[in-house]
Amino acid sequence: MTNIQQFLNQDQEKDLLRLLTAGSVDDGKSTLIGRLLFDSKKIYEDHLSALERDSKKIGHAGDKIDYALLLDGLKAEREQGITIDVAYRYFSTNKRKFIIADTPGHEQYTRNMVTGASTANLAIILIDARKGVITQTKRHTFLVSLLGIKHIVLAVNKMDLMDYSQEVFDQICKDYKQFTTPLSIPDIEFIPLSALNGDNVVDASQHMPWYKGKSLLNYLETVHVVSDRNFDDFRLPIQYVLRPSLDFRGFSGKVASGIIRKGDQVMSLPSRKTATVTRVIGSDGDTELAFPPQAVTITLSHEIDLSRSEMLVHPDNLPRIERQFEAMLVWMDEEKMDPYANFFLKHTTQTTRARIDQIKYRIDVNTLEQHSSDAFELNEIGRVVLTTNKPLLFDPYHKNHETGSFVLINPITNNTCAVGMIIDKMSADDLYSRIADPETRRLVDGGKSLINEDELRKRYRQKGVTLWITGLHGSGKNLLAYTLERQLFDKGATVVLLDGSTVRSGLSKELDYSPTDRAEHMRRVAHVCRILNDQGIITICSFISPKAEIRKQVAEIIGKERFKLFFMDASMDYCRKNKPELYEKAKQNLIKYIPGVDEMYEKPEFSDLILKPEDQSNITTIFSYLESEGIFPLQSE
Amino acid sequence: MNNYAINNLRELEAEAIHIIREVAAEFENPVMLYSIGKDSSVMVRLAEKAFYPAKVPFPLMHIDSKWKFREMTEFRDRYAKEKGWDLIVEYNKEGFESGIGPFTHGSKVHTDVMKTQALLQALDKHRFDAAFGGARRDEEKSRAKERIYSFRDRFHQWDPKNQRPELWSIYNARVHKGESIRVFPLSNWTELDIWQYIRLENIPIVPLYFAKERPIVDMDGNLIMVDDDRMPKELSEKAVMRKVRFRTLGCYPLTGAIDSEADTIEKIVEEMMTVTKSERTTRVIDFDQEGSMEQKKREGYF
């Protein structure tokens, strides 16, 4: 092999570092980048002569070369002297290849910085040594931490104007550390430099012998970033299914995280079917294993139903599968957020509909204070609750950038109007407060019926209430509900019966049995009851409703005076005997969320009636209760 | 810890394959523009990899300005046949019949009619909703800010002030009828990356990229090769044999050669590593008006 071949073989093994530069023109950011490119000999002669020509014509650096002109691409921006969009720059040294996302510094360009940060491994935050840590520095640092960048270089520029003073530098470092402590950024490096004179940019500075660290370029060449990738949780969002012939079916995608090996047992989501990996085809043909960010095609031991928008994972390490979650949202659109819009949400390879349920707060990017907000405007950032039509297969962003990020698309303009980082699934506690938000109810209240309550009572000879039967699976509550419905009907009452199977077959069709979805299911049932009760109709509800909190919320929606709680107090033994198959499966962990097995059933502390399934007189008891409470039958006047 | 490191070429390759698959999955009628140049050759190789062992699920399209180097057309026809590409060739018939050419009409008119307009006509004719191009961000300043999915309105125009935010590797593929997306899977590649990848993958390229004695006319510092007898006599008579190669390929009267001894791929990479001029200096069209690339892009040129 010749020398040149050897050299080239080595050269192509260099890795890639993507970095973001944050700071404004005033801080000398463009000068710094220009200097990096210039000193690493990546400025071509023709660019340089154009630069010298332009420096004289429109430069802002007097007689010196204005490096900023190298970077500011578009004509209008050149004339205004600011970098508006994100510009990408490329250079390489003998050790590494670099992609710089160069973004503008002002607050009105927050979205541009967020964009640049989304793909960066490292951020250089530029400070003017004369000004120290200012509001802008804090904003940039917050955005960098929001986007989960793990390495920050605080480049303290213009040291030449502060006589290269160590004291000045130390004070800035101290201020910055104090500010960043709560942001939990794993790696921060401090470098004093002068971009204009080249101190500590590429070569160590002669003027700052007290600084023993690396020059900026040297640091960028050596900082270790490979382990920032998530190699633990295997996720392969399916992008494309290859079917060239009947005997080949390949699932293509980019390994979002984790490692996949030939022979691994994998599970498809959401169908939860398992299979063994028979082939891993990388960009260079068959291989033993694949890891992020490689693009692969996987074949499986047997046919399982799997298509785009679904995911392959290891069966012992699953992502969250939820329709409701919380996220930090950055509003990117000139058009203000319409909180009632039905957005498109793109997450990994899935696009589904999504709505914003709640804005928890807007965060002031300068002070990090939280404020309430009705709708975000351009560049505003805050915490929201979202619900999607189809469940997302996600991980929290801090654990997994690939499966924790999404964009919102305006359904009318098709613009990408917001981007989000998933915090986690919505906690059940938060959900309750939303269900019973009285302010929303007051605002939504609109028309009023022309038939009054008295008229309804006279017509139906009954009071519209909800008879809510709670109890475990197999406690006999359904049998009681159906018998009660029959007998009330026979005696002339107007009743509607709601139970899990009737509501879930239609109204709550897309909801599953997770606590979040179950709460939503209950909310819908409660609203149906409320409407029917308002019309004078008695509703009989048979639902396990294991959580006291949820029952309380349901009661609040329906109205406490109309909500009658009947507790079917069956023993566990009774229930098991009644539904042996279900409890056996739950015991073997084949089905989840079964109250009394893997989930608490909270017995009501107070109920209107306590019934035992073995008791033959339950119906009689209920009838005398209804009569004594003045619910049914009402005597006609 | 470093077992799972990936080198920069493989990382760029993975990014491009992901983009190509994403387009194939989300658009109804994509096409890959094929210019016969080195970037196109790399892009086609990436598409083949993305769908291996299946066939590439979209056609390639070449917009023939009718002034390409003869060796380019030969190369195109040979490989299309050999590899079994689904290749569409389109040109601006009206422009061709009215004899538009760089010698007679200048580079601006020629590029507009035979390249930009020809492309727009072809995209409309086939109703493509996504078109891959081999452009790179390092080529020219205005490209440094272009998205990987670059939105075009019904008139195929690019609005640099109104680009969609593009974060992580999530690409917004939603367009209304008549609108389209230009997709640049090689956005993050540099010229040197392209050459290193061609070497790594042994990708066939047009022989004009390798140095050889060729008949050259020096036109204001641009080394133009005499490729056929459409070059005016008074110019072609001045031709002298010079050892040159081409860094980029386009229409022969608009593409200047460089003096070079690099007749192997290794020598080209070596030359690239020490080169002092950017590649677009050999393109005549970039210099015909100020901010000219940006202007052409706004109008729909790639």
Interface residues (C-beta under 8 A of the other chain):
Chain A: T2 I4 Q5 L8 D11 Q12 E13 K14 D15 L16 Y44 E45 D46 H47 D72 G73 L74 K75 A76 I84 D85 V86 A87 Y88 R89 Y90 S92 K97 I99 R111 V114 T115 S118 T119 V226 S227 R229 F231 Q239 Y240 L242 R243 P244 F248 G250 S252 G253 K254 I259 I281 S283 F291 P292 P293 Q294 A295 T297 R308 M332 F344 K346 H347 T349 H401 E402 S405 F406 V407 I409 N414 N415 T416 V419
Chain B: M1 N2 Y4 A5 I6 N7 N8 L9 R10 E11 L12 E13 A14 E15 I17 H18 R21 E22 A24 A25 K49 A50 F51 Y52 P53 A54 K55 R137 D138 K141 S142 R143 A144 K145 P160 K161 Q163 R164 P165 E166 L167 W168 S169 I170 N172 R174 V175 H176 S187 N188 T190 L192 Q196 R199 L200 E266 K267 V269 E270 V275 T276 K277 S278 T281 E290 G291 E294
